[in-house]
């Protein structure tokens, strides 16, 4: 969007010279409204525009060479027709349907299920022979009836059907006035549509030669008819009466192509070569807008008055917006030179503007409502004022001018020097009692004193001991001192002598007096308090402590580097900070003042030499880079109604930056399901606007995304918001707008859902749950198996350990048993050897006794020997030794007899004894000695025993008997000798 601000620097009220007219026509409003130019490089469409309409939401529609063009205050959008033809006409029905007419095409736009405007052609309702339409120039809607005009026919669309009204001549015009539709036939004049018929209304001769361009309501029974070349007419019933105006010559020369009733007795006339005329009800010109005043060109094809009573112009090249109903206007005192303004005063019915090129003035008229209107004479320069005018002031009913060449008194058309040679910033009165006797002037090199005598001001000279350039000063009558500030050196207080001609003492308040620093201090006297503004806040002077302290009344400006501040007649405080003007309104709320900014003026007001002049609430003048800006503050507050906010688009974006439209900006009235998108499209772009075209610069937005954001965003002028990589879930996007005085709109919401990815759906989670349970079961099973294996391993280790211990115990026991057995075997062997030895001894004794007995012959001796022999035999037959042997044998070979007896119960004790001796592997001879028998007897006994034991010849008797242990009876071992000696 480009903004052109009267680059030709015209007067607010200047004479207009119209080519071919030969007469002067003036406009008398104070200042020109703001004009915004939109060219085709801005809206990305065709250069020519033909028609304008606006829907209930405030969105504008333009018939453009390349299609239907829409604008909502932030975004332009072009909708081409199917045949890519020009759109000549646009009209919007009460239900929001947007009807368009182009070349060989008629139809309408409505939003589809996504809220995107979709085109529906009506050409198919026409017979084949009627479908060659050429251009559709006009569309008018009356109830449910829609009329389309071409040069040869009028198409009537109603209830889904199309009717064609032809004429042998030409249909020149179709328009609506009040609740009736009118049309002009080239040969038969004006018609009115009544009762489904076109009825003749008026057939004035002028209508046969001239084309009607518009018909507007004018009075109760009167219509205003405008024609291309014949000027204006009143239509009273069926009579066409010429309407004479002061601009008739202009209207006949510069064709009136369109018109619009502006209300309040005003009429706008659009021409083909001279721009826009605005007249009153009597036809007197009040304003004119053309290329000179800032329009892109003078060919106006359509005029539209929007819902805020501001004008839109469809031009032969571009689109222009005139904030006709704006509270802000612009004054350009010098049309030849772009001048900056430093001071403004309304004095004695003249508006004075001090500029960078001198002082300009223009007579003004103040009505009873406080409105100021400029006279017809325009601005003129005050003679002798060439150069830089730094300010204007009043004292003793005199207008004073601070100038780079000195101090001057203004005498309406000229200036009277008070002194020259010293550049002067401003004047300050030394008393509030009128007439003021003395003035203090802040100059380039200190202070000057002026006195008032003989009804004029006199220069009393320079006040001694002051030499700094003092732009900001204040005279304190109580202490007879001058306060002054220097932005780079601090705050000073000059105590003056009684005659005010000398400085008796200078007090420096730059440090140690409560101010943050020496730099950037500005001094003002506001609401009977001496204030110093600093980037850290506003500080007020405390007489008791002779220091500065923070001023709580101005906390709203804390952190704002205020360079200028002044008090209005109503007590409001106006200020400028870094070219941003604002006001502290003490009337809007009790207690703390409300802070209101004017974003429309940002960077337009003059920086470094700021000035604000408050004449009244309706006229607040700001010094600007070019000319003067006038703000009607009362109207500004009234006009800043509660803003609207529109959601103009929602797009989902995937990871490859591919876009998907979720909402096209037009809500569908049909019930809609909640928007749901795939997880791959989890980035979103939201576009929104507030269709307040005259408040465009001071609209701020705040938004939040429920489900993601915790709080609302800070207010900003961004009209779109993006969210990237949102997780799956439910969301609600909310947005609201706020204007410059703090009025907030209702909240607009858009709910949507980001579906989870395929791996995060309910089904997937069910599968994951089953897999998890299975895995858990498997892990538990695996764990149990591991625990069991561990348990088995530990048990095995325990068993091994136990077996090891048991083996050790067994080994110990076996060792002990072995030791016992060895001991018992040894004892048994010893006893056996004892028995053998005793048997041998007894046998030898017996043999010796027998031998001796054989040799003895005496009976007594024989008897004694026989007695001895008997004793020896008795000793051999004693059981004591055997019983002892039996015990030792049982100890060495436990359960031998028991097991053997169990196996062979028929064994005798003698045989058991023989078995025991054989078990000990004794020789037959040893057995014979123990048993006191012969060896032969032992052999016989062995033989008998083998038979009794039923042993095979190849079974060793000793091995067989060795099988009888406590572990049970074993099979006989391998064959072998039964006797170690004989082998039998």
Residue, then its C-alpha position, 0 to 999 in steps of 0.5 A: x500500500x502506498x500513501x500519497x499526501x498531496x505531493x503538490x502541497x496545495x492550500x487547504x482552501x485555495x482557488x481551483x482553476x478548471x480548464x475550459x470553465x473560466x471561473x473560480x471555485x473554492x472549497x472552504x473546509x479546514x484542511x484536506x482529508x487523508x488520501x490513500x492511493x492503491x495502485x495495481x502493483x499494490x493489489x496485484x490486479x488490472x489497472x482499471x477498476x469499474x465498480x465498488x461494493x461492500x458486504x456486511x462484514x466491511x470487506x470491499x469488492x472491486x470490479x477490476x480488469x482481471x476479475x473480482x478484487x477484494x480488500x479487507x484492510x490488510x489483504x488483497x485477493x483477486x478472483x478471476x472469472x472463468x473466461x478471465x474477463x473484466x468485471x464491469x459491475x458488482x452488487x451484493x445481495x442481502x444474503x451476502x451473495x456477490x453478483x458480478x457482470x463481465x464480458x459475456x459472463x454473469x454469475x455470483x460468488x458464494x463461499x464453499x464449504x471451506x469458506x473460499x469464494x467460489x464462482x457460479x455462472x448464470x450464463x447457462x440459464x440464458x437461451x443459446x441465442x442470448x448468451x453473447x452479452x458483450x459487457x454487463x455494465x450495471x447490476x441492481x438488486x431489489x429484494x430477490x430480484x437481480x437485474x443485469x444491464x448490457x447495452x442491448x438487454x436487461x436480464x432479470x434473474x429471479x428464483x433460479x430463472x432468467x428473463x431477457x428484456x430487450x429494446x430496439x434502441x439501447x439501454x443506457x442506464x440502470x440504477x436504484x433510488x430508494x426502493x425502485x429500479x430505474x432504467x434509461x432507454x435511448x429512444x424512449x427515456x426513463x423507465x421504472x420497474x413496477x409489477x414485473x414490468x418496465x413502465x415509461x416514466x419520463x421522456x424529456x428531450x434531453x434524455x434522447x441526447x444525453x446519457x443518465x449516469x445516476x439517479x439519487x434520492x433528493x427530496x420526498x417526491x424528488x429524485x436527482x438525475x445526473x447526466x454525462x454532459x447535460x448537468x443535473x436535473x430534478x425528477x419530480x414525478x414524471x417531469x425532468x427539471x434542470x437543476x442549475x448550480x454554480x458548477x454547471x459549466x464544469x459539469x457540462x465540460x467534464x462528464x459526470x460519470x457517477x455520483x453518490x449521496x453523502x448524506x447531510x445534504x452533500x453530493x459527490x460527483x465523479x467526472x471523467x477528466x476533472x476528479x471528484x466534486x463535492x457539493x451541498x444540497x444547493x449545488x454549491x461546491x464545497x470540496x474538490x479532489x483531483x490529481x492536484x489534491x492527491x488522486x492517482x488520476x482524474x477519471x472516476x468510474x465509480x464512487x462508493x461511500x463505505x459504512x464509516x462514511x468514507x469515500x472509495x473511488x474506482x479509477x481508470x488507474x488504481x483505487x483511491x481512499x478518501x477519509x472524508x469522515x476522518x477526524x484528521x485533516x491536513x493543511x498545506x499553506x504553501x502550494x509551491x514549497x513543502x514547508x514544515x510548521x513550527x507554530x500555529x495560532x488562531x488570532x482575530x479570525x485568522x489562522x496563522x502558521x509559522x513555517x520554515x519559510x515564513x508566516x502564513x495566514x488565512x481568514x477563518x470562520x468559527x461557527x457556533x459549534x466550535x467548528x472552524x471553516x476557512x474563507x475563500x481567500x486561501x493562505x497568504x504569506x505575512x509580509x516581512x516574515x521570510x525565514x524560520x518561524x520558531x513559534x507564535x504566542x500571545x500577550x496583551x492581545x498581541x500576536x508575537x512571532x519568535x523568529x530566527x532574526x529576532x522577536x516580532x509583533x504580527x499586525x495581520x498582514x505584516x510584522x513589526x520588529x521588536x528587536x532583531x539580530x538575535x534568534x528567538x525561541x519563545x516568549x514568557x509573561x512575567x505576570x498573570x495580571x493583564x496587561x502584562x508589563x514585561x516579557x522574558x524571551x528565550x533566545x539563541x544566546x540567553x535571555x532578553x527582557x521586553x517591556x510593554x509601554x504605550x500599547x507596544x512592546x519595547x526591547x529592554x536588552x539582554x539580561x546579563x549573565x545569561x548566554x546559553x541557547x534557551x529554548x525551554x523556559x518558564x518564569x516563576x513569579x513567586x521567586x522572580x526567577x527563570x527556569x530553563x533547560x538545555x537538553x545536553x547541559x541540564x536544568x538551570x534556575x536564573x534568579x533575577x534582580x529586582x529590575x529583571x535586567x541581571x542574573x543575580x545567581x544561577x542554580x544548577x539542578x543537573x546533579x544532586x537535585x533528584x534528576x537522573x542525569x544531565x542529558x535529555x531533560x525538557x522543562x514544561x509548566x503543566x497544571x500549575x506544576x514545574x515538570x521535567x521530562x526525562x527518558x526515565x519518567x516525568x519529575x516534578x519540582x518540590x519547593x519545600x526540598x528544592x529538588x525534583x521527584x518522580x511525578x506519580x500523576x504521569x506514571x503512564x509516561x514512564x520510560x517514554x522520552x517526551x520531547x514536548x508537552x503542553x496543556x490544553x484549555x480543558x486540562x488535558x495534557x498533549x505530548x510528543x515522544x519520538x514523533x509519536x503524538x498522544x494525549x493524557x485525557x483527564x476527563x475520560x476516567x477518574x483518578x489517573x489519566x487515560x493515555x491515547x495515542x494517534x498512530x495515524x500521525x506517527x513519524x508525520x509530526x515534526x521531530x526536534x522542534x515539536x509543537x501542539x496548539x489546542x484551540x478547542x477539542x475540535x481543533x488540535x494543530x500539530x506541527x508536521x514535516x509538511x504543513x499542519x495536521x488538524x485533529x478533531x479530538x472530540x470526533x476522534x473519540x466518538x468515531x473510534x467505535x468498538x472495532x471488528x476483527x475478521x479471521x481471513x484465512x487459515x492454512x495448514x502447512x506440511x514439512x515440505x511447505x505445501x499449503x492446504x486451505x482450511x478456511x478461506x475467510x468466508x464463514x459458511x452458514x451451513x453446519x460444519x464439523x470441527x476441522x481436523x487435519x493430518x499430523x503431517x500438516x501440523x504447522x498453521x498460518x492464521x490471517x486476520x484483519x479489522x476492516x476499519x479503513x480510516x483507523x488502519x494505522x492504529x489497529x492492534x491485535x492480540x491472539x492466543x492458541x488454546x492448547x499451546x499458549x498460556x496467555x494472550x500475546x502482547x498487542x501488536x500490528x501484525x495481522x498474521x500468526x504462524x504456529x509450527x510443529x504443533x503436537x496432536x490435540x485439540x486447539x482453539x485459535x482466538x484473536x481480538x483487535x483494539x483501536x487507538x483509544x483502547x476499545x477492544x473487539x469481540x473475540x473471534x475463534x477457530x477450533x481445529x484438531x491435529x490428528x495424531x500420526x498413524x503410530x499414535x492413533x487409538x488403534x495403534x495404542x491398542x496394538x502397542x498395549x497388546x504388544x506391551x502386554x505381550x512383551x511384558x508377559x514375555x519379559x516376565x516369562x523370561x525373567x521367571x525363566x532366568x530366575x528359575x535357571x538362577x534358582x536351579x543353578x543356585x540349587x545345583x550349586x547348593x547341591x554340589x556344595x552339599x554333595x561336596x560337604x556330604x562327600x567330605x563328611x562321607x570321606x571323613x566318615x569313610x576315612x573314620x570307618x576305614x580307620x576303624x575297619x583298618x583298626x578292626x582288621x588289624x585287631x582281627x588280624x592280630x587276634x587271628x594271628x594270636x589264635x593261629x599262634x596259640x593253635x600252633x603252640x598248643x599243637x606243638x605242645x600237644x605233639x610234644x606231650x603225645x611224644x612224651x606220652x608215648x615214651x613214658x611208661x609209668x602209669x602215673x606219669x602217663x596219667x599226668x600227661x594224659x591229664x595235660x593233654x586233656x587240658x590242651x584239648x579243652x583249651x582248643x575247644x574253648x569258645x572264648x577265643x572264638x567269641x572274641x574273634x566273632x566280635x572283632x570280625x563283626x566289627x570289621x565286616x558288619x552284617x556279614x553273618x546276617x547277610x550270609x545267613x539270610x542268603x544261606x539259612x542252612x549254614x551251621x555255626x561251624x560253616x559260618x565260622x569257616x566262612x568267616x575265616x575264608x572271608x579273611x583269606x586265611x590259608x587252610x593250614x591257618x584255618x586248621x590251626x585256628x579250628x584245631x583240625x587237620x588241613x585235610x579236614x579243612x579241605x573237606x569242609x571247604x568242599x562241602x561248603x562250596x556245595x552248600x553254597x551251590x558255587x560253580x567250580x570256577x567261582x572263587x570262594x573268597x571272592x564270593x564271600x567278599x560280596x556279603x557287605x552291608x550294601x547287600x549281596x553281590x554277584x560272585x566275582x570272576x573265577x579264580x583259585x579258592x585257596x591261595x595255596x592250592x587254588x582249589 
